[in-house]
Amino acid sequence: MATSTLTSEGHQLPTALEPRNPGMALDLDWVRSAQANTSAIERRAKTLPGRRSVKKDYQAAWLCKAISLIDLTTLSGDDTEGRVERLAAKAAQPVRADLLAALGMEGLTTGAVCVYHDMVETAVNALKGTGIPVAAVSTGFPAGLSPYHLRIAEIGESVKTGAEEIDIVITRRHVLQGNWQALYDEMKDMREACGDAHVKAILATGELGTLRNVAKASLVCMMAGADFIKTSTGKESVNATLPVTLVMVRAIRDYYERTGFRVGYKPAGGISKAKDALVYLSLIKDELGDRWLQPDLFRFGASSLLGDIERQLEHHVTGQYSASYRHAMA
């Protein structure tokens, strides 16, 4: 089913909508059978940057697509209302108006703005009338080790303040100890606390030890009703990687083939160059198909990525590269 979202500029942007993943009973046989051939996955990942090359108008179109899929993010201890308001303005006008006009992409916006709970109200107010949702990181982000009842309450507070998407962090020890029932119960509680807000489950893949653990954690979170599975908080030493992405998107494909419900994917942390975004988009197209290249099923968790994409688009239109400082996010 397809509908349209009207932006503040009056342009119609197509937004594809899917039935929400309702989850299912925990299937431990399915979880335990999940495998990951690390050497084969790493070999496949190494081939990805050189297998797809798009140039000129095609590259510009793909980069505009990437912009529409960005969760424009600020998660710093020194965030201020002014910074978040400037970030919201950038989300609503991610590229200079003259460049968008030259590209025929007037009305283009990012997919969402992602902030800490304390900045949700500021972001919601700054984005009124744009149709851009606010995502809040929650549940004791980034470690997820605050008292459980407080993690659940934090979700409710963010939803009450206006967040339409909640990025939660799982308890890593449940994965490392193979306690799949505990992970399932935790994810189910968090999905319920989100209500109508969509929930992105952050696996913190750099702290899960093995790709097999990543595959199993992905399945359990989807079984418990996650709308998205996400690689990282961006605060770990290892964040989004192509091998991890292959494992997670194949788990998503497996889940869809068995249940008929599509779950979204969000790589986050370390994706800062336009060329990297193109690799991820081509991987998603190859592994999951065009349907996943829509904001309701794919997002980049990023901040500096948008600046580099804007530089590439300016070069496409004018033939000249601008200095990176001219494309500050906030």
N, C-alpha and C positions, 0 to 999 in steps of 0.2 A: 504494500500500500504506500502511496506517495502523497505527501501534502506539500504546502509551501509555507515558508516563513517570510513575513514582510519586514524588511529592515527599515531603519529610520530614514534611509535615503529613498524609500519607496520602491526598491527593487525586490523582485521575487527570487529567493534562493531556494532551490529544491532541497527538501529534507526528507529522507526516506525513514520510515518508521517501521519497527518490527515489534511483534508481540514480545513482551518482557520475558526473559528466562525465568520460569517459575521455580526452577530447581527440581530435585527429585530425591528419593531416598538414597542414602549413602550406599553405594555398591562397592564393597571392599574387594570383591573378586576383580572387578574392572580396575580399581586403583592399583591393586597388587600386581596386576598383569602389565601395567604400563612400563615400557622400556625406553631406553635412549642409547643408541649406538654412538658414543661420543666421537670416535674417530671418523665415522661416516658423516656425522653432522658437521664436524669441523671442516672436513674436506669440502662439503657442499657450501658451507658458509664462505670459504676462501674464494670460491668461484663467482660469488654473487656480484661483487663490485665491477667485474669485467664483462659480465654477460649481457647487460642491458645498457645501451647508450642512446640517449635522446638529445637532439640538438635543436637549436633555433626556436621556431614557434612551438614545437612539441615540448621542448624543455620548459619554455615559459609557461605553457599550459599546465604541465605537471607541477611546477613550482607554485603556481596559483592554487592548485588542488592541495598541495602541502600546507599552504597558509590556512586554508579552510579547516584543516584537521589539527591545528595547534591548540593545545591548552596553554595559553600564554601565562607564565607562572612567575610569581615572586614569593619566595619562602625564606626570607632573611630575618635575622633577629633585629635588624635596624629598619624594617619596613615602617613606613609612615602612611597616613591617609593620603598625603600628596602624591607619594610614589604610586600607590594603588590607583588613584584617580588618573594619573598619567598613563599607567599601564592599561586601564580600561579604555582610555581615549585611543591608545595605540591598537587595541583589539578591534575597536569599531572602525578605525582607519589605519589598517596595517601597512599600507603602502601609499606613497604620495598620490594625491588625486590625479595629477596629470599623467603619471605612469599607468595607473589603473585605466584611465580614459583611453590611452594609447593602446592598451592591451584589450580593451573591450570588457573589462572586469569591474566596472563600477558596482559598488555595493558589497564587494568582497569583505568578509570579516574573518576573524579567527573562530575556532570552534568553541572556546570557553576561556574564562579567566580563572586561574587557580590560586588560592590564597589560604593563609591560616584563618582559623575561626574568628580571631579578633578583628580581621579585616573584611569579613563577609558582608556586613552591613554597608560599609563604605563602597565595596565593589558593586553590590546590588544597586545602590543608589546611583552610582556613576554610569551603570549600564542600562538604566531604565529606557525603554523604547527602542533598544537595539536588537532585542531577541537573542542576545548572547547570554548563555547561562553562567552562573558562578559555581565553581567547584571548590569545595573546602577539604583540605587534608584533615584527618581526624584520627581518633582512637590512640592518642598519645604519640602522634607522628613526631619523629621518624622511627623511634625504637619500639613503640607499641608496648611499653612495659609499665604504664601507669595502672592503678587499680582498675579491675575489670568494669565495675559499675560506673566509674568515671568515664571510661572509654565509651561505653554505651550512651551515657548521658551527653557526652560531647557531640555525638552524632545528632541527637535530638535537638540540641541547642543550635547547631549549624543549620539544620533543616528549618527550624522555627524562624531563624534570622533571614532565610531566603535562599539558601544554597539549594540548587537543583541537582547537584551531583556531589557525592561524598567519596573521597579517596581514603579508604581505610587501610591500615597495616595489619597483617596477620602476626600471630605469635610464632616466631621462627622455631622455637624449641619443639612445637608440636610436629613440625616437619622433620626436624633432625632426630627426634625420638620415634618417628613413625606412628605418632598418636593421631591417626586420621579421624577418629570419632571426635576428638577434642577440637580439631581444626574445623570439622564440619559444623559442630554445634556453635562454635564461635562465629563462623561466617554467617550461619543462619540467624543468629541473634542480631548481628550487625545489619544484615539485609532487612530484617523486620523493623529495626530502629530507624532505618532510612525512610520507611513508608513509601511515598511516591517518588522520592528522590532516587536517582540511579546510583548504584554503588560500584566503585572500581576497587577491586581487591589487589593491594600491592603485595607482591610475594617477596620482595627484597631478595631477588634471585642470587645476588652476589654473596649472600650469607646462607644459602641452602645446601652448599657442599657439592652436590652432583646434579647433572642434567636430569637424571632419573627422578630425583627429588622434585625438581622443577615440574616435570611432567605430572607427577602424582599430585602435587599441591595444586596445579592448575585444574585438574579434574575435580578434586574435592571442592574447591571454591565454586566451580561452575555447578556442581551437584547441589550445593547449598544456596544457589540463587544469585551468584554474582552476575551483574550486567556486563562488566568488563573484567579482564584480568590484566594487571599492569606489572611491568618488570621490577621497578625500583622506586625508592623514595628520592633518588638523586643525591642522597647523603652517604651511601655506601662507597667503599673503595672501588668496587666494580658495579657498574650499572647496566644499561641496556647493551646487549651484544647480539650479533647475528646468530650465533649458535643457540643462545637462549630464546631468541625470537622464533627460530625454526621449531624448537621444542614446543613452545607455547601455542603457536598458530596451528601446529598439527594436532595438539590437544583440542583446540577450538574446533577444528575440522572434524575430528573424531566425535566430539560431543554433538555437533550439529547433525552428523550422519546418523547418530543413534537416537537423538531426541527430537530433531526437527527445529530446535531453537538455536538462533545465532547469538553468540556472545562476542563482545567487542574486545579489542586488544589495544593496549597503550604502552609503547616503549618510552622510557623516561630516563633522563640522565645521560650526558655524554654525546647527545646528537645535536651538534652545533653548526654543521656545515650543510649547505644546500645539496651538495653531491651525496652526502650521507642520507638525507631525506629521500632522494631519488632511489637509492638502493633499497631502502625499507619499503617504499611504495611498490617497486617492482617485485620484491619478495612477496608482499601481500597479494598482489595481482596474480602471481604464479601459484601460490599455495592455497589461497582462499577465493580468489575471483573478484570481479569488479564490484560486487555488492558490498564488500568490506571496505571499499574506498569511499565511504561516506562518514560524516561526523558522528553518526549514531553507532558506528561499529569500529572506528579507528581514530585514535588521537596520538599526537606527539606530545609528550610532556617536555616543554622546552621554554627557554627564555631567549638565549642568544641566537637560536636558529633563525628566527624571523629576520633579524638584522642582516644575516648573510644572504638569505633569500632575496630581500629587498635590494641588496647590492647587485645580485645577479640579474634581477629584473631591470634595474636601471641600466645595466650594461647592455642588455638585450634591446632596450628601447633607444638608448642614446649612443651606444658604442663605446662608452667610457665607464670606468669603475670609479666609484666615489670612495672617500675615506670611511672606514668603518665607524668612526666616532659620529658620523652624521646620521647614524641609524640606531641611536640609543633607544632602549626599551622604555625606560622610565626616568 
